[in-house]
Amino acid sequence: MKTLKIAIQKSGRLNEKSVEILKTCGLSFENYKSSLISSVTNFPLEILFLRDDDIPEYVQDGIADLGIVGENVIEETGADVHYLQKLGFGKCTLKIAVPATESYTSIEELNGKAIATSYPVILDNFLKSKGVEAQIRVISGSVEIGPGLGLSDAICDIVSTGGTLKNNGLKPFADVMRSEAVLIANKTIYDAPEVAELLQRIRSVLKAKSNKYVVLNVERYNLEKVVALLPGVKSPTIVPLFEENWVAVHSVIAEEDFWEKINSLKAAGAEGILVLPIEKIIV
């Protein structure tokens, strides 16, 4: 079996979650933050720790077979890679922000303005799609200080909570792109059996994180009402209890439906509801 190489962020907001998802997949390795490479001892995989800006091109050029990186970085570099799976973490939005004192109401009002950014390619594509001609000023880091120093009239940067904007007297004005971490592959290897096996592991972990395992007790005369609320992965498992006319129901609830389902189950007659995390779901 071919030994794959996967590139992940060496340091930064995606590193910890990338390491976590790989280890949750059952992969055993050391997170050598001071080294470039770490070998997995129980799967044919080597992990490369790189700058996130380098990951898309390393995967495109075949130096790495796979990579975990933000969609915004892929879009900015223009790397030709194959998207395998969104990973559900590292979510953020690339936004245009303007001084809080400004009263812009439409994107067209940015015509002729100067916008500071670390993402000139993404910003240029966005402005062109809106028919806006603005001067793009490329700044590496601390983009939010641009308007305050008179370098620009607005900025375009990654925003997670908005706290940094507020601290610098800025406010969000327009969403340019939504991004999250994705698993990417070189186009010559994305459908290889080794990649498919690793992808199956990752998808089983993601599916488990988005669901809860539920066990509850219910009298048989309420069973149909409860089962109607619990389709489960295929269908709920019903186990008779020692007490006559009572059964235990085992099923799975989607995380996003959790509280609504729990309240509905209680109203339908469910008792003793036990909710457990799921480590993996193989489908």
URVENKA-V780281 format. One record per pair of residues at least 24 apart in sequence whose ideal C-beta (glycine too) atoms are under 7 Angstrom apart, sorted by the first residue. I is the first residue (numbers start at 1). J is the second residue. Records with the same first field share a line. If there is no record, write none. Layout:
I=J  J
This chain:
1=44  194
2=44  192  194
3=44  45  46
4=44  45  65  66  194  195  198
5=46  48  64  65
6=45  47  48  64  65  66  67
7=48  50  55  58  59  64  67
8=47  49  68
9=52
10=49  50  51
12=52
13=90
14=52  68  70  90  181
17=89  90  181
18=68
21=87  202  205
24=205
25=201  202  205
26=201
44=194
45=198
56=81  184
59=184  185  186
60=186
62=186  188
65=185  186  189
66=183  184  185  195
67=184
68=181  183
69=181  182  184
70=179  181
71=179  180  182
72=119  122  158  177  179
74=184
75=122  177
76=119  121  122
78=121
80=187
81=184  185  186  187
82=184  185  187  190
83=182  184
84=183  184  185  190  199
85=182  183  199  202  203
86=180  182
87=180  181  182  183  206
88=180  206
89=180  181
90=180  181
91=180
92=158  159  160  179
93=159  175  178
94=119  122  156  158  176  177  179
95=157  159  172  174  175  176
96=154  156  173  174  176
97=154  155  157  165  170  171  172  173
98=154  170  171  173
99=147  169  170
100=169  170  171
104=173
107=132  174
108=132
110=134  154
113=153  154
114=152  153
115=152  153  154  155  156
116=143  146  151  152  155
117=143  155  156  157
118=143  157
119=156
122=176  177
123=156  176
126=176
144=168  170
204=280  281  282
205=280
207=281  283
208=278  279  280  281
210=254  255
211=252  253  254  255  278  281
212=252  253  255  258  275  276  277  278
213=252  276  278
214=251  252  253  273  275
215=248  250  274
216=249  265  270  271  272  273  274
217=241  246  248  271  272
218=247  249  269  270  271
219=245  246  269
220=245  247
222=268  269
223=247
225=268  269
226=265  268  269  270
229=261  264  265  268
233=281  283
